[in-house]
Amino acid sequence: MGTLLPELDTRSVLNVVEENFEKINLKTYATRMIYIGEHTLPREELILHFQDTVNAVNAHYCAINIHGLLLVYDYYFLHIIEGSEDTIHRHLRFLFKREENWKEEQKKLEEELLLSGEEVGLNVILSDKKPTHEKVIFNRLKLLMVYDSLKQLEFSDWRAITARPPSLIGKLDVYGPLQEHFEQLRICLNKITKLCELAKSDPNLSFEGLSAVDPKMEALPEVALLDFMLKSQYFLNLRETANLHRRVGDYTFYSEEVWPLPTHFTPRLLYKLKIDDSFVEPLPVMPWELVKKDVDEDEQEKSAEGSQSSEQSN
């Protein structure tokens, strides 16, 4: 009997990726997103909105649950969020949907207050009534950084903290060169790194009651720094970025919008195209082809007449 060949251990790239995920206790690639914003609510109410959104996302099936840290100031906030790409964008969709529901509730409350005021006899003078702006939770939202394919998560849960950061010494020019915007982003990311280290080392991290010279205060991005990045044109709008998730843009190049078309884009061999060694059925004859055909026939007739006359003369 012939010798049997040993069984080969054939492993694919998928097997290697799955084994690596098991080693780091993950099911898929992890993503970290950092974004900032300006809000209009009290700090406790804003934290409640974020907390309900995170709980709603984690209540459904998630390859990686939402973890992170929310830092809330009086009118600004910074959110460091970790999870899979789908769960992070699901959190953003839930957050914006919750804002829309909140706006509808506020609008109904205003209508009810107006009706109750009319019932008790309050006169509303339309000429003196100022136009009211639409109430929103977030005035501005900007995306700072996204880290893909993380090997390790920084947070094991989600929590929120409040603080009052120190004032920034000096002024920032939002119309400055691009290099200055990069430098301020680097400074902000360094502060965020210190903040993450403090949050990991102290589960009960708090900035309440600390003096401005406390070393922990160096981990807080200043209000002027956050406002500078929110005004900067070089940081992406978070709402627009969230709308791009799982969407492929249909781009039109400039050369496709120019008319007449450039010469090398004009199909000149359209009527001589072969498909599977068989010619395409003839298309309608174009006017310039008729002119060319008439000219060819006239030349043939003249040549035939010339040949006949020469033969007769001979």
ZAVOVO-555874 format. One record per residue (C-alpha): chain; residue in one letter; x, y, z; residue number from 1. Coordinates in steps of 0.2 Angstrom, whole numbers, plus 5000, padded with zeros to 4 digits. Layout:
+---+---+------+------+------+-----+
: c : r :   xx :   yy :   zz :   k :
+---+---+------+------+------+-----+
: A : a :    X :    Y :    Z : NUM :
...
+---+---+------+------+------+-----+
This chain:
+---+---+------+------+------+-----+
: c : r :   xx :   yy :   zz :   k :
+---+---+------+------+------+-----+
: A : m : 5000 : 5000 : 5000 :   1 :
: A : g : 5006 : 5017 : 4996 :   2 :
: A : t : 5010 : 5029 : 5010 :   3 :
: A : l : 4997 : 5042 : 5015 :   4 :
: A : l : 5002 : 5060 : 5014 :   5 :
: A : p : 5000 : 5069 : 5031 :   6 :
: A : e : 4985 : 5081 : 5033 :   7 :
: A : l : 4990 : 5099 : 5030 :   8 :
: A : d : 4984 : 5112 : 5042 :   9 :
: A : t : 4977 : 5124 : 5030 :  10 :
: A : r : 4973 : 5141 : 5038 :  11 :
: A : s : 4966 : 5156 : 5030 :  12 :
: A : v : 4968 : 5174 : 5034 :  13 :
: A : l : 4951 : 5174 : 5042 :  14 :
: A : n : 4957 : 5161 : 5054 :  15 :
: A : v : 4972 : 5171 : 5059 :  16 :
: A : v : 4961 : 5187 : 5061 :  17 :
: A : e : 4949 : 5177 : 5072 :  18 :
: A : e : 4963 : 5170 : 5083 :  19 :
: A : n : 4970 : 5188 : 5086 :  20 :
: A : f : 4953 : 5194 : 5091 :  21 :
: A : e : 4951 : 5180 : 5104 :  22 :
: A : k : 4968 : 5185 : 5111 :  23 :
: A : i : 4962 : 5203 : 5114 :  24 :
: A : n : 4944 : 5198 : 5119 :  25 :
: A : l : 4936 : 5207 : 5104 :  26 :
: A : k : 4924 : 5201 : 5091 :  27 :
: A : t : 4928 : 5214 : 5078 :  28 :
: A : y : 4939 : 5229 : 5075 :  29 :
: A : a : 4937 : 5242 : 5088 :  30 :
: A : t : 4936 : 5261 : 5085 :  31 :
: A : r : 4938 : 5276 : 5095 :  32 :
: A : m : 4930 : 5293 : 5091 :  33 :
: A : i : 4933 : 5310 : 5099 :  34 :
: A : y : 4921 : 5324 : 5096 :  35 :
: A : i : 4917 : 5340 : 5104 :  36 :
: A : g : 4902 : 5352 : 5104 :  37 :
: A : e : 4893 : 5367 : 5111 :  38 :
: A : h : 4876 : 5363 : 5121 :  39 :
: A : t : 4862 : 5373 : 5128 :  40 :
: A : l : 4856 : 5362 : 5142 :  41 :
: A : p : 4861 : 5361 : 5160 :  42 :
: A : r : 4875 : 5349 : 5163 :  43 :
: A : e : 4865 : 5335 : 5172 :  44 :
: A : e : 4851 : 5335 : 5159 :  45 :
: A : l : 4864 : 5334 : 5145 :  46 :
: A : i : 4872 : 5319 : 5154 :  47 :
: A : l : 4855 : 5311 : 5155 :  48 :
: A : h : 4853 : 5312 : 5136 :  49 :
: A : f : 4870 : 5304 : 5132 :  50 :
: A : q : 4867 : 5291 : 5146 :  51 :
: A : d : 4850 : 5286 : 5139 :  52 :
: A : t : 4857 : 5285 : 5121 :  53 :
: A : v : 4872 : 5274 : 5127 :  54 :
: A : n : 4860 : 5262 : 5136 :  55 :
: A : a : 4849 : 5261 : 5121 :  56 :
: A : v : 4863 : 5256 : 5110 :  57 :
: A : n : 4870 : 5243 : 5122 :  58 :
: A : a : 4853 : 5236 : 5125 :  59 :
: A : h : 4853 : 5229 : 5107 :  60 :
: A : y : 4866 : 5217 : 5099 :  61 :
: A : c : 4883 : 5225 : 5099 :  62 :
: A : a : 4899 : 5217 : 5093 :  63 :
: A : i : 4908 : 5229 : 5105 :  64 :
: A : n : 4897 : 5239 : 5118 :  65 :
: A : i : 4899 : 5257 : 5119 :  66 :
: A : h : 4912 : 5263 : 5132 :  67 :
: A : g : 4920 : 5280 : 5135 :  68 :
: A : l : 4921 : 5296 : 5145 :  69 :
: A : l : 4910 : 5312 : 5143 :  70 :
: A : l : 4917 : 5328 : 5150 :  71 :
: A : v : 4904 : 5341 : 5152 :  72 :
: A : y : 4907 : 5360 : 5155 :  73 :
: A : d : 4893 : 5373 : 5157 :  74 :
: A : y : 4891 : 5376 : 5138 :  75 :
: A : y : 4904 : 5364 : 5130 :  76 :
: A : f : 4907 : 5346 : 5131 :  77 :
: A : l : 4920 : 5333 : 5125 :  78 :
: A : h : 4916 : 5315 : 5122 :  79 :
: A : i : 4928 : 5300 : 5120 :  80 :
: A : i : 4918 : 5285 : 5114 :  81 :
: A : e : 4924 : 5267 : 5110 :  82 :
: A : g : 4916 : 5253 : 5102 :  83 :
: A : s : 4914 : 5245 : 5085 :  84 :
: A : e : 4911 : 5256 : 5070 :  85 :
: A : d : 4893 : 5252 : 5068 :  86 :
: A : t : 4889 : 5254 : 5087 :  87 :
: A : i : 4897 : 5271 : 5087 :  88 :
: A : h : 4887 : 5277 : 5072 :  89 :
: A : r : 4872 : 5270 : 5079 :  90 :
: A : h : 4875 : 5280 : 5095 :  91 :
: A : l : 4876 : 5296 : 5084 :  92 :
: A : r : 4860 : 5292 : 5075 :  93 :
: A : f : 4851 : 5289 : 5092 :  94 :
: A : l : 4858 : 5305 : 5098 :  95 :
: A : f : 4852 : 5316 : 5084 :  96 :
: A : k : 4835 : 5307 : 5084 :  97 :
: A : r : 4834 : 5311 : 5102 :  98 :
: A : e : 4837 : 5329 : 5099 :  99 :
: A : e : 4824 : 5329 : 5085 : 100 :
: A : n : 4811 : 5322 : 5098 : 101 :
: A : w : 4817 : 5335 : 5111 : 102 :
: A : k : 4814 : 5349 : 5099 : 103 :
: A : e : 4796 : 5343 : 5095 : 104 :
: A : e : 4792 : 5342 : 5114 : 105 :
: A : q : 4799 : 5359 : 5116 : 106 :
: A : k : 4788 : 5366 : 5102 : 107 :
: A : k : 4772 : 5357 : 5109 : 108 :
: A : l : 4776 : 5365 : 5126 : 109 :
: A : e : 4777 : 5382 : 5119 : 110 :
: A : e : 4761 : 5380 : 5110 : 111 :
: A : e : 4752 : 5374 : 5126 : 112 :
: A : l : 4759 : 5389 : 5135 : 113 :
: A : l : 4753 : 5401 : 5122 : 114 :
: A : l : 4735 : 5393 : 5122 : 115 :
: A : s : 4735 : 5394 : 5141 : 116 :
: A : g : 4740 : 5412 : 5141 : 117 :
: A : e : 4726 : 5416 : 5129 : 118 :
: A : e : 4713 : 5407 : 5139 : 119 :
: A : v : 4717 : 5417 : 5155 : 120 :
: A : g : 4716 : 5433 : 5145 : 121 :
: A : l : 4733 : 5438 : 5141 : 122 :
: A : n : 4734 : 5449 : 5126 : 123 :
: A : v : 4748 : 5445 : 5114 : 124 :
: A : i : 4754 : 5460 : 5103 : 125 :
: A : l : 4761 : 5453 : 5087 : 126 :
: A : s : 4770 : 5469 : 5082 : 127 :
: A : d : 4780 : 5468 : 5099 : 128 :
: A : k : 4783 : 5449 : 5098 : 129 :
: A : k : 4801 : 5445 : 5093 : 130 :
: A : p : 4804 : 5430 : 5082 : 131 :
: A : t : 4810 : 5415 : 5092 : 132 :
: A : h : 4824 : 5405 : 5087 : 133 :
: A : e : 4822 : 5386 : 5086 : 134 :
: A : k : 4828 : 5377 : 5101 : 135 :
: A : v : 4842 : 5364 : 5099 : 136 :
: A : i : 4852 : 5354 : 5111 : 137 :
: A : f : 4869 : 5356 : 5101 : 138 :
: A : n : 4874 : 5372 : 5093 : 139 :
: A : r : 4890 : 5366 : 5085 : 140 :
: A : l : 4898 : 5349 : 5083 : 141 :
: A : k : 4915 : 5345 : 5077 : 142 :
: A : l : 4924 : 5328 : 5074 : 143 :
: A : l : 4942 : 5329 : 5081 : 144 :
: A : m : 4950 : 5312 : 5079 : 145 :
: A : v : 4945 : 5294 : 5074 : 146 :
: A : y : 4956 : 5279 : 5078 : 147 :
: A : d : 4953 : 5263 : 5069 : 148 :
: A : s : 4958 : 5245 : 5072 : 149 :
: A : l : 4962 : 5247 : 5090 : 150 :
: A : k : 4971 : 5233 : 5099 : 151 :
: A : q : 4966 : 5238 : 5117 : 152 :
: A : l : 4951 : 5248 : 5124 : 153 :
: A : e : 4955 : 5262 : 5136 : 154 :
: A : f : 4938 : 5261 : 5145 : 155 :
: A : s : 4928 : 5246 : 5152 : 156 :
: A : d : 4912 : 5256 : 5155 : 157 :
: A : w : 4904 : 5273 : 5151 : 158 :
: A : r : 4904 : 5287 : 5163 : 159 :
: A : a : 4902 : 5306 : 5163 : 160 :
: A : i : 4911 : 5319 : 5174 : 161 :
: A : t : 4908 : 5338 : 5175 : 162 :
: A : a : 4921 : 5351 : 5177 : 163 :
: A : r : 4926 : 5370 : 5176 : 164 :
: A : p : 4942 : 5371 : 5167 : 165 :
: A : p : 4955 : 5385 : 5170 : 166 :
: A : s : 4956 : 5400 : 5158 : 167 :
: A : l : 4967 : 5400 : 5143 : 168 :
: A : i : 4982 : 5413 : 5144 : 169 :
: A : g : 4983 : 5421 : 5127 : 170 :
: A : k : 4972 : 5422 : 5112 : 171 :
: A : l : 4970 : 5410 : 5097 : 172 :
: A : d : 4968 : 5416 : 5079 : 173 :
: A : v : 4955 : 5405 : 5070 : 174 :
: A : y : 4960 : 5413 : 5054 : 175 :
: A : g : 4978 : 5408 : 5057 : 176 :
: A : p : 4988 : 5396 : 5046 : 177 :
: A : l : 4984 : 5378 : 5045 : 178 :
: A : q : 5000 : 5374 : 5055 : 179 :
: A : e : 4993 : 5383 : 5070 : 180 :
: A : h : 4977 : 5373 : 5069 : 181 :
: A : f : 4987 : 5357 : 5069 : 182 :
: A : e : 4997 : 5363 : 5084 : 183 :
: A : q : 4981 : 5367 : 5094 : 184 :
: A : l : 4974 : 5350 : 5090 : 185 :
: A : r : 4990 : 5342 : 5096 : 186 :
: A : i : 4989 : 5351 : 5113 : 187 :
: A : c : 4971 : 5346 : 5115 : 188 :
: A : l : 4975 : 5328 : 5111 : 189 :
: A : n : 4989 : 5328 : 5124 : 190 :
: A : k : 4977 : 5334 : 5137 : 191 :
: A : i : 4964 : 5321 : 5132 : 192 :
: A : t : 4978 : 5308 : 5134 : 193 :
: A : k : 4981 : 5314 : 5152 : 194 :
: A : l : 4962 : 5314 : 5155 : 195 :
: A : c : 4961 : 5296 : 5150 : 196 :
: A : e : 4976 : 5291 : 5161 : 197 :
: A : l : 4967 : 5300 : 5176 : 198 :
: A : a : 4951 : 5291 : 5172 : 199 :
: A : k : 4959 : 5274 : 5171 : 200 :
: A : s : 4969 : 5276 : 5188 : 201 :
: A : d : 4954 : 5284 : 5197 : 202 :
: A : p : 4937 : 5276 : 5195 : 203 :
: A : n : 4929 : 5290 : 5206 : 204 :
: A : l : 4938 : 5304 : 5196 : 205 :
: A : s : 4931 : 5321 : 5200 : 206 :
: A : f : 4936 : 5339 : 5197 : 207 :
: A : e : 4924 : 5348 : 5209 : 208 :
: A : g : 4932 : 5359 : 5222 : 209 :
: A : l : 4950 : 5358 : 5214 : 210 :
: A : s : 4960 : 5374 : 5213 : 211 :
: A : a : 4966 : 5381 : 5196 : 212 :
: A : v : 4984 : 5376 : 5201 : 213 :
: A : d : 4980 : 5358 : 5204 : 214 :
: A : p : 4990 : 5346 : 5193 : 215 :
: A : k : 4974 : 5337 : 5188 : 216 :
: A : m : 4967 : 5353 : 5180 : 217 :
: A : e : 4981 : 5352 : 5166 : 218 :
: A : a : 4971 : 5337 : 5159 : 219 :
: A : l : 4956 : 5349 : 5155 : 220 :
: A : p : 4955 : 5357 : 5138 : 221 :
: A : e : 4951 : 5376 : 5140 : 222 :
: A : v : 4935 : 5383 : 5134 : 223 :
: A : a : 4944 : 5395 : 5122 : 224 :
: A : l : 4953 : 5380 : 5115 : 225 :
: A : l : 4937 : 5370 : 5112 : 226 :
: A : d : 4929 : 5386 : 5105 : 227 :
: A : f : 4943 : 5388 : 5093 : 228 :
: A : m : 4942 : 5371 : 5086 : 229 :
: A : l : 4923 : 5372 : 5084 : 230 :
: A : k : 4926 : 5388 : 5074 : 231 :
: A : s : 4940 : 5381 : 5064 : 232 :
: A : q : 4936 : 5377 : 5045 : 233 :
: A : y : 4949 : 5362 : 5046 : 234 :
: A : f : 4939 : 5351 : 5057 : 235 :
: A : l : 4924 : 5340 : 5050 : 236 :
: A : n : 4906 : 5344 : 5055 : 237 :
: A : l : 4900 : 5329 : 5065 : 238 :
: A : r : 4883 : 5329 : 5057 : 239 :
: A : e : 4890 : 5328 : 5040 : 240 :
: A : t : 4902 : 5315 : 5044 : 241 :
: A : a : 4888 : 5304 : 5052 : 242 :
: A : n : 4878 : 5305 : 5036 : 243 :
: A : l : 4892 : 5298 : 5026 : 244 :
: A : h : 4892 : 5282 : 5035 : 245 :
: A : r : 4889 : 5267 : 5024 : 246 :
: A : r : 4886 : 5279 : 5009 : 247 :
: A : v : 4896 : 5279 : 4993 : 248 :
: A : g : 4896 : 5296 : 4985 : 249 :
: A : d : 4892 : 5298 : 4966 : 250 :
: A : y : 4906 : 5310 : 4960 : 251 :
: A : t : 4905 : 5319 : 4943 : 252 :
: A : f : 4922 : 5324 : 4937 : 253 :
: A : y : 4924 : 5341 : 4928 : 254 :
: A : s : 4929 : 5334 : 4912 : 255 :
: A : e : 4912 : 5325 : 4911 : 256 :
: A : e : 4903 : 5342 : 4914 : 257 :
: A : v : 4912 : 5350 : 4899 : 258 :
: A : w : 4903 : 5352 : 4882 : 259 :
: A : p : 4908 : 5349 : 4869 : 260 :
: A : l : 4917 : 5333 : 4874 : 261 :
: A : p : 4936 : 5333 : 4872 : 262 :
: A : t : 4942 : 5324 : 4856 : 263 :
: A : h : 4948 : 5308 : 4865 : 264 :
: A : f : 4932 : 5306 : 4873 : 265 :
: A : t : 4922 : 5306 : 4857 : 266 :
: A : p : 4917 : 5288 : 4851 : 267 :
: A : r : 4922 : 5288 : 4833 : 268 :
: A : l : 4922 : 5269 : 4830 : 269 :
: A : l : 4904 : 5267 : 4836 : 270 :
: A : y : 4898 : 5259 : 4820 : 271 :
: A : k : 4912 : 5247 : 4818 : 272 :
: A : l : 4910 : 5238 : 4835 : 273 :
: A : k : 4912 : 5219 : 4836 : 274 :
: A : i : 4904 : 5209 : 4849 : 275 :
: A : d : 4908 : 5190 : 4850 : 276 :
: A : d : 4915 : 5190 : 4832 : 277 :
: A : s : 4898 : 5197 : 4826 : 278 :
: A : f : 4895 : 5215 : 4820 : 279 :
: A : v : 4882 : 5225 : 4829 : 280 :
: A : e : 4866 : 5228 : 4819 : 281 :
: A : p : 4867 : 5244 : 4809 : 282 :
: A : l : 4862 : 5260 : 4817 : 283 :
: A : p : 4853 : 5274 : 4808 : 284 :
: A : v : 4863 : 5283 : 4795 : 285 :
: A : m : 4869 : 5300 : 4800 : 286 :
: A : p : 4869 : 5315 : 4789 : 287 :
: A : w : 4887 : 5316 : 4787 : 288 :
: A : e : 4888 : 5298 : 4781 : 289 :
: A : l : 4875 : 5302 : 4768 : 290 :
: A : v : 4885 : 5317 : 4761 : 291 :
: A : k : 4901 : 5306 : 4761 : 292 :
: A : k : 4891 : 5292 : 4751 : 293 :
: A : d : 4884 : 5305 : 4738 : 294 :
: A : v : 4902 : 5312 : 4736 : 295 :
: A : d : 4909 : 5294 : 4733 : 296 :
: A : e : 4895 : 5290 : 4720 : 297 :
: A : d : 4898 : 5306 : 4711 : 298 :
: A : e : 4917 : 5302 : 4710 : 299 :
: A : q : 4913 : 5284 : 4704 : 300 :
: A : e : 4902 : 5291 : 4690 : 301 :
: A : k : 4914 : 5304 : 4684 : 302 :
: A : s : 4928 : 5291 : 4683 : 303 :
: A : a : 4917 : 5279 : 4674 : 304 :
: A : e : 4912 : 5292 : 4661 : 305 :
: A : g : 4931 : 5297 : 4659 : 306 :
: A : s : 4935 : 5279 : 4655 : 307 :
: A : q : 4921 : 5277 : 4642 : 308 :
: A : s : 4926 : 5293 : 4633 : 309 :
: A : s : 4944 : 5287 : 4632 : 310 :
: A : e : 4939 : 5271 : 4625 : 311 :
: A : q : 4929 : 5279 : 4611 : 312 :
: A : s : 4943 : 5291 : 4606 : 313 :
: A : n : 4954 : 5276 : 4604 : 314 :
+---+---+------+------+------+-----+
